[in-house]
Amino acid sequence: MLKTAQKISEFLSSKTSVFIIIVAIITYFFPNIFMWVKGNTQTVILGIIMLTMGMTLSLKDFQILMQRPLDIGIGTFAQYFFMPVIAICLVHILHLPKEIAIGLILVGCCPGGVSSNIMSFLCKGDVAFSVGMTAVSTLLAPIMTPALVYYLAKESVNVDVIGMFQSVLIVTILPVITGVILNYFFRNNEKFPEICKVMPALSVLGLACIVGGVVAHFGSTFIKSGIVIFIAAFCHNFIGYVAGWTIGRIANMPEPKKRTISIEVGMQNAGLATVLATKHFALIPEAAIISAVSCVWHSISGTILANLFLIKDKIKK
């Protein structure tokens, strides 16, 4: 039974973007499937996703913070500086409506995506560096995300900084810490590593549920401004990849690190952005829609970028 679940997990991990797109399309035509994903249910699902991330982290993974503080510092700074700046620049360049602008800014202010580690592994990047960046940006999220959103969007919309801080704390830090504790106490149990191999499937299913929930409730809104939303999400993500690669090159990082920092900067935890948009900007459905679109697109673009890096290796050989 466990072996079957592991095979399913491996399959879903390799087909994340395709699976989420299929779920989104089906939900658009049959919204009742995911109407139950809202409010606290949505929060719990994201918490489970972050728990799965925590269960794959050990104390050894956190030792990288002591061994490579400069690399982690550069990567985290790039993520929390470039992505919000790129978002606010696109808001003005594309003349985005306030509703879409808030969502894009929110995505830009979120920590690294949970699937970025998988993408770094696929493209032969520095996986330890990727794990370290994701861990640090996630731990900083309760402070950085509300503060940046408030600073960039306070003139356009009322931002509940305290409420957002509490939300990020509940759905990110607490589940991740719980997962790390479980890893610490059960790491020597022979079944625990095998169970952890199933965790990617839960993450993919959780992301699919979050996207499905947004499509179920706000799918009709996407039709009104779908092209603008996709262009904004695409440009934000693409420029983020370029910015990450550039900062890695300026810092004279080796090829694996440059690939990792590119992926880490460009791929945000858009699932978190979706939950925050739904909860704290409920009167602006477009904010949740662009967050959900980013959630899907980041999985697609991350897979494409990882494959491009591998093609580059083949050409060199």
N, C-alpha and C positions, 0 to 999 in steps of 0.2 A: 504493500500500500504506500509506504513511504517512498520507495523507489519510483513508483508511478507519479507521485506528487512532485518529486524532484525533476523528472523528465518534463512534466507539464510546466514546471517553473522555468526550466531551461528554455523551453520552446517560447513561452510568453516573454521572457527576457529578450530573446532574439527578435521577436515580432511585436515589440511593444507598440510602436507607432501604428502599425497596421491594425492591431487589435483595438486600440483606442479610437481610431478613425471609424472602424466598423461599428463600434458601440455608439459613437456619436451620430452616425448616419441612421442607424436603426432607431435610436431614441428620438430623432427628429420626426420620424414618421409615426412612431409609437411612444409618445412621451410618458404614458402611464407606467412604463417599465421602471423608470427612475424617479417618479414623482416623490417617492419616499425619501430621497436624498436631499435633505434640507435641514437647516438649523443645527441642533445638537448632533443629529445623526451624521451630518457632513463633517462636523468637528471631530467626532469619534473616529471616523474613517481616516482622516488625515493623521490623527494621533496614532492609529495602528500602523500607518505607513512609516511614520517617524520611529515607532517602536521597532519595526523590522530593521531600520537603519541602525538603531542603537545596538541591537542584538548581534550585528556583524562587527561591531567595534570592540576592541579589547584595549587593555591598558597599554599594550605595546604600540597601538596605533596613536595614542596620545603622546607617547614618548617622542614622536617625530617633532612635536612642538618645541621640545627642548633641543633636539639635535639640529633642526633646520628652521630656526625662528625667522631668518631673513627671507627665505623662500616663501614661507607661509605668510609673513607680513606683507610682502610685495603682492602676493596673489590676493589676499583678503582686501588690501587697500584698493587694488585694481577693480575688484568686484563691487565694492561699496562706493567707489568713486565714479568709475566709468559708466556703469549701467544706469544709475540715476541721472547722470549728466546727459547720456545719450537719449534717455527717455524725454527729458525736458526739452532738449534740442529738437527732437522729432515732433514734439507737441507744437512748437512754434513753426518749424519748417513746413510741416504738413497741415498746419492750421487745424489741428484736431479739435473736435467738439469737446466741451468740458467732460462729458460723460465718458468718452473714450480715453481722454487724457488722464483722468484719475486712475483708470485701470492700468494703463501703460506705466505710469509713474509707480504704482503699487508693485507691479511685476519687477521693475528696475530696482526697487528698494529691498527686495526679498533676498534671502541667502541662496547659496548654490543648490542646484537640483539634486534630488536623491539618485537620479539615474546617471549623473555625470561620472561617477566612479566606474560604472559599467562601460561607458563610452571610452574612458581613458584606458581601460583594460583592453578593449577591442582594438584600439589603434596603437597599441604598444607604447602608451604613454607612461608616466611615472605614477603608478596607482597609489603608492604611499603618499605622495604629494597631493594627489586628488582627494584622498580620504582626509588628510590633514586640513586642507582648505575647506572642504565641506563641513567638517566638524567645527572648525573655528568660526566660520561664517554663520553656522546655525546657532552656536552658543552666543554669538553677538547679536543675533536677530531680534531678541526682545527689546534691545536698546536701539539698535541701528534702524530697523525697519520703521517703527513708529516715528522716530525722530526725523528721519529723512522724508517720510511722507508728509509730516507736518510742515517741515521747512519748505518743501517744494509745492505743496498743494493747499496750504492754509488760506491763500487768497481766493481760491476757487470753491472750496467746500469745507465744511466743519469737520475737523479731524479729531476724533476721540483718542488722544495719545495714551491715556491710562488704560482705556478699554482695549486698545490694540495691543498694548504691552502685555496685558493679562492674557489676551487670546493667543499671542505668539508664544508666551511662556507655557501655556497649557497644552498647545498642540505641537510644540517642538521640543522644548527643553526637558519637560517632565517625561515624555515618552522615551526620548533618546537616553536620558540618564537611567530610566528604568531598564531599558534594553542593555545598557552597559553593565549595570548591576547583575542582571540575569546572566550575562556572558561571564562575568567574574566568578560567580558562585557555581555555575554549571559547566564551565568550559572543560572540565576534566571528565564530565559525563559523556560516555561514548555516543549517546544518541543526540546530544545537543548540537554538535556540528552538522549532523545529518538533517536535523530540524531547520537549522539556519539556511540550508540549501534551498528550502522551500519558501523562504522569506521573499525573494524577488517576485514570486508569483503573487503574493499578497499585496506587494507594492503596486504591481501592474493592475491588479483587479481593483485596488483602492483608487488609483488614479482614474481608471475607467468609470468607476462609480461617481467620482466627483465631477468629471466632465459630463457624464450622462445626466447627472442631476441639474447642472447648469443648462444644458441643452433642453432638458424636459421643461424647465420653468421659463427659460428666456430664449428658446430657439427662434421664435418669431421675430425677436429683436434683431437677431443676426442678419436676417434678410434685408432689413432696412439699411444697414451700414456695414455689411459683410466685407466688401472689397476694401474699404478704408481700414477696418479692423485688421484684416489680414496683412495689408501693406505695412501698417504700423508694427505689428508683431514680427513680421519678417525682417524689416529693416533694423529693429531694435536688437534682435537675436544675431543677425549677420554682422552688424557693426561691432557687437560685443565680442564675437569670435575674432574679428580682425584686431580689436583693441587688445584682447588678451594675448594674441600672438605677438603683437608689436611690443607690448611691455616685456614679454619674455625675451624677445630679441634684444631690446635695449639693455636688459639686465644680463645679457650674455648667457642665457640658460641653454643647456644642451637640448637637442631635438625632443627627447621624451618629455621634458619639463615644459617646453614651449607648446607642445600639443595639449598637455594637461591644463595649463593655465588658460589656453584659448578656450577649451571646452568648459572649464570651471567658470570663467567670466561670462561666457555667452549663454550658458544654460542656467536659468533661475528656477527656484522652487515655485513654479507657477501654480502648483496645487495649493500651496499656502496662500498665495495671492488671491486665488479663487475663493477660498474660505473666508479670508479677510474682507474681500469685496462684497461677498454675499451677506456677511454679518454686519459690517460697519458702514457699507454704502448700499443698503438694501433698496433705496429709492433710485439708484442709478444702475439699472440692469446691464448697461453696456460695459461697466467696469468689470463685472463678473464674466461677461462674454469674452472680452479680450484676454482676460486671465486664463480662461478655459482654452481659448484658441492657442495662446502661447504654450499652455501645458501640452497640447497635442503637437504643435509645430516644433517645440524644442526636442521632443523625442524623435521626430522625423529628421530634423536638421542635424541632430547629434549623431544619428546613425549614418547619414550621408557624409558628414565631415570625417567620421572615423574611417569609413571606407575610402575616402579620398586620400587620407594619410597612408593607408595601406597600399593604394594604387601607386602613390608616390614612391614608396619603398620598392615596389616591383619594378618601376621604371628605372630606378637607380641601379638595381641589380642587373 
